[in-house]
Structures are given as structure tokens and as C-alpha cells.
């Protein structure tokens, strides 16, 4: 089963549509028209099950060494669910995620702001 097509992402108050651009056996990719934003969902099955939701973002920025030159820079942000084949239901994994999400989004994302600043 696939996500709705298109997906959308809002970054700095700008909402970008992400139509499906790739369909694979164990996942799909959704990309912006300019190719600078990509959302991918994938699943890997083995001794454990890994489910990944990933957002890749690129932009054009001034080269710090050659300010007159622009370069493409990128970053990624992703979430991985690494669960055993048996032992956790989807509802139990969701409950763990909900606790995690509550922790990192509390106080206006303070935990993530500190993480991005190098704190631990």
C-alpha cells in the first residue's frame, strides 16, 4: 500500500508538493519538481525489520571559499524503526514512537534544538 500521491512538505512556511517519482518493491520516493526535496519510505526485511522515512533537502548556497560561486548543498533527516520480526505489534511500536515524539517535540522542539547545537 502506498502513501497518498502527492505528498506535501512544509519547510519555512513554504508547502511543496511531492508527487511519487519512484515505486520499488519495498518503498516509494516522492520528489519536488526541481529535485531539491525528496521524501522516501522504505522497508527492509531480514532478521529484523527496518522501516525508514527519510527527507532529503538540497539548496543552492554561496561557496564559503569562493563567494562568487554557488554550490549545491544538502542535508537529510530520517527516522528508523528497527523492530524484531516478532514481539512488537504495530500498535506497540506506535506507542513507543508516540513517547519519543512527545519527548523531542516538547517545549517547542527544545531537545532537537539542543541536539543541532551539539548538546547531548
C-alpha positions, 0 to 999 in steps of 0.5 A: 500500500502506498502513501497518498500521491502527492505528498506535501512538505512544509519547510519555512512556511513554504508547502511543496508538493511531492508527487511519487517519482519512484515505486520499488518493491519495498518503498516509494520516493516522492520528489519536488519538481526541481529535485531539491526535496525528496521524501522516501519510505522504505522497508527492509526485511531480514532478521529484523525489520527496518522501516525508514522515512527519510527527507532529503533537502538540497539548496543552492548556497554561496561557496564559503571559499569562493563567494562568487560561486554557488554550490549545491548543498544538502542535508537529510533527516530520517527516522528508523524503526528497527523492530524484531520480526516478532514481539512488537505489534504495530500498535506497540511500536506506535506507542513507543514512537508516540513517547519519543515524539512527545519527548523531542517535540516538547517545549517547542522542539527544545531537545532537537534544538539542543541536539543541532547545537551539539548538546547531548 
